Amino acid sequence: MRGDERERKETMAAEVDREKCTGCGLCVDACPVEAISLENDKAKVDEEKCTECGRCVEECPNEAIRIP
């Protein structure tokens, strides 16, 4: 495993299930570090900004976001 792969495994950003995401934007508003945006009416997480706080997971009414 390369160094960058090891680093990525240690810090996993929130993941969005695009099938479940309705694009409501509640996660965007809940994110304290502005790591989530809507792209093509679906939530998209900026992996560099995500701190894995879980606020988006708690806010999503469709259980479309998880932290691996």
C-alpha positions in Angstrom: 0.0 0.0 0.0 1.4 3.4 -1.0 1.6 6.2 1.6 -1.2 8.2 0.1 -3.5 5.1 0.3 -2.6 4.6 3.9 -3.4 8.2 4.7 -6.7 8.1 2.9 -7.8 5.0 4.9 -7.1 6.8 8.2 -9.3 9.7 7.3 -12.5 8.8 5.5 -14.9 11.5 4.5 -18.7 11.1 4.7 -20.1 9.2 1.8 -23.4 9.9 0.0 -25.6 7.3 -1.4 -26.8 9.0 -4.6 -29.8 6.7 -4.9 -31.1 7.8 -1.6 -30.2 11.5 -1.8 -33.1 13.7 -2.8 -31.0 16.9 -2.9 -32.9 18.6 0.0 -29.8 20.4 1.1 -30.3 19.8 4.9 -26.8 18.3 5.0 -25.3 21.4 3.3 -26.8 23.6 6.0 -25.7 21.3 8.8 -22.1 21.0 7.8 -20.0 23.4 10.0 -17.0 23.3 7.7 -18.9 23.8 4.4 -17.7 20.5 3.1 -21.0 19.6 1.4 -22.5 21.1 -1.7 -25.2 20.1 -4.1 -24.0 19.0 -7.6 -26.7 17.9 -10.1 -29.2 18.0 -7.3 -27.3 15.5 -5.2 -25.1 16.1 -2.1 -21.4 16.0 -2.8 -18.7 15.9 0.0 -15.4 17.6 -0.4 -13.1 15.0 1.1 -10.4 17.6 1.9 -12.7 19.6 4.0 -14.8 16.9 5.7 -13.9 16.5 9.4 -16.2 13.4 9.9 -18.2 15.2 12.6 -21.4 13.4 11.6 -23.8 16.3 11.6 -24.8 15.6 8.0 -25.5 12.0 8.9 -27.8 13.1 11.8 -29.6 15.7 9.6 -30.3 13.6 6.5 -33.9 12.4 6.6 -33.2 9.7 4.0 -30.2 8.1 5.6 -28.3 8.8 2.4 -25.0 9.8 4.2 -22.7 7.7 6.3 -19.2 7.9 7.7 -17.3 4.7 6.9 
